[in-house]
């Protein structure tokens, strides 16, 4: 018998299933309704086999799964039998998702027709370009030097390769140009839900304990996308600071699970799926 309950668009990110506790949380995730769609906003894990297990598990439970890659999926980890780098690794994951029926940033953007719709759900892959710089620094080199002196260097510098691009920021610029063009072609009457692993605006990074880490958290090139592309909501992860903030009246929702040492400190049940539509009330 069909589930009579209306579906919801829900989200989670930063599953980091190399931790047994997090894998168990993912294994226990269930939709509230047979019609629920799930957004997974990156950082499932580092090994292709883990990424496939999680997406296959979730695909079998939710009416639709939409995936945007995080930086950890793009790492070429020494213990992963799949040693593809850079764009080749990303495209390998895209084909894996397509084989599972999971929507990716390379596919036509699906339209949520449930409560709060119709809305274009747009998974994005944009990376970062070192423009979220610490105060007093005006170049990538100066910002990285400051971060190194502070002992804050993201593992991306060693594991996330930009091949065939000359740098991660060059890859980011290419992704921004291509994605901007796609979003501009969407029907003007349709609002969007923009999904990216990294925040689209700088504001969420202001609460980071170490401001130097913001270098690896986004690009100033997307600061107005929530306005330009009619966002009903923006979904992101990466910071491991789950909360909702508003920018120009648009909720920006950080939906990460995070590492066990982080979620154990938070009240509530870890791995709670965050409702995107119907809309939540920002706090």
Rosetta blueprint (number, residue, H / E / L):
1 X L
2 X L
3 X L
4 X L
5 X L
6 X L
7 X L
8 X L
9 X E
10 X E
11 X E
12 X E
13 X E
14 X L
15 X L
16 X L
17 X L
18 X L
19 X L
20 X H
21 X H
22 X H
23 X H
24 X H
25 X H
26 X H
27 X H
28 X H
29 X L
30 X L
31 X L
32 X L
33 X L
34 X L
35 X L
36 X L
37 X E
38 X E
39 X E
40 X E
41 X L
42 X L
43 X L
44 X L
45 X L
46 X L
47 X L
48 X H
49 X H
50 X H
51 X H
52 X H
53 X H
54 X H
55 X H
56 X H
57 X H
58 X H
59 X H
60 X L
61 X L
62 X L
63 X L
64 X E
65 X E
66 X E
67 X E
68 X L
69 X L
70 X L
71 X L
72 X L
73 X L
74 X L
75 X L
76 X L
77 X L
78 X L
79 X L
80 X L
81 X L
82 X L
83 X L
84 X L
85 X L
86 X H
87 X H
88 X H
89 X H
90 X H
91 X H
92 X H
93 X H
94 X H
95 X H
96 X H
97 X H
98 X H
99 X H
100 X H
101 X L
102 X L
103 X E
104 X L
105 X L
106 X L
107 X L
108 X L
109 X L
110 X E
111 X E
112 X E
113 X L
114 X L
115 X L
116 X L
117 X L
118 X L
119 X E
120 X E
121 X E
122 X E
123 X E
124 X L
125 X L
126 X L
127 X L
128 X L
129 X L
130 X L
131 X L
132 X L
133 X L
134 X L
135 X L
136 X L
137 X L
138 X L
139 X L
140 X H
141 X H
142 X H
143 X H
144 X H
145 X H
146 X H
147 X H
148 X H
149 X H
150 X H
151 X L
152 X L
153 X L
154 X L
155 X L
156 X H
157 X H
158 X H
159 X H
160 X L
161 X L
162 X L
163 X L
164 X L
165 X L
166 X L
167 X L
168 X H
169 X H
170 X H
171 X H
172 X H
173 X H
174 X H
175 X H
176 X H
177 X H
178 X H
179 X H
180 X H
181 X H
182 X H
183 X H
184 X H
185 X L
186 X L
187 X L
188 X L
189 X L
190 X L
191 X E
192 X E
193 X E
194 X E
195 X E
196 X L
197 X L
198 X L
199 X L
200 X L
201 X L
202 X L
203 X H
204 X H
205 X H
206 X H
207 X H
208 X L
209 X L
210 X L
211 X H
212 X H
213 X H
214 X H
215 X H
216 X H
217 X L
218 X L
219 X L
220 X H
221 X H
222 X H
223 X L
224 X L
225 X H
226 X H
227 X H
228 X H
229 X L
230 X L
231 X E
232 X E
233 X E
234 X E
235 X E
236 X E
237 X L
238 X L
239 X L
240 X L
241 X L
242 X L
243 X E
244 X E
245 X E
246 X E
247 X E
248 X L
249 X L
250 X E
251 X E
252 X E
253 X E
254 X E
255 X L
256 X E
257 X L
258 X L
259 X L
260 X H
261 X H
262 X H
263 X H
264 X L
265 X L
266 X L
267 X L
268 X L
269 X L
270 X L
271 X L
272 X L
273 X L
274 X E
275 X E
276 X E
277 X E
278 X L
279 X L
280 X L
281 X L
282 X L
283 X L
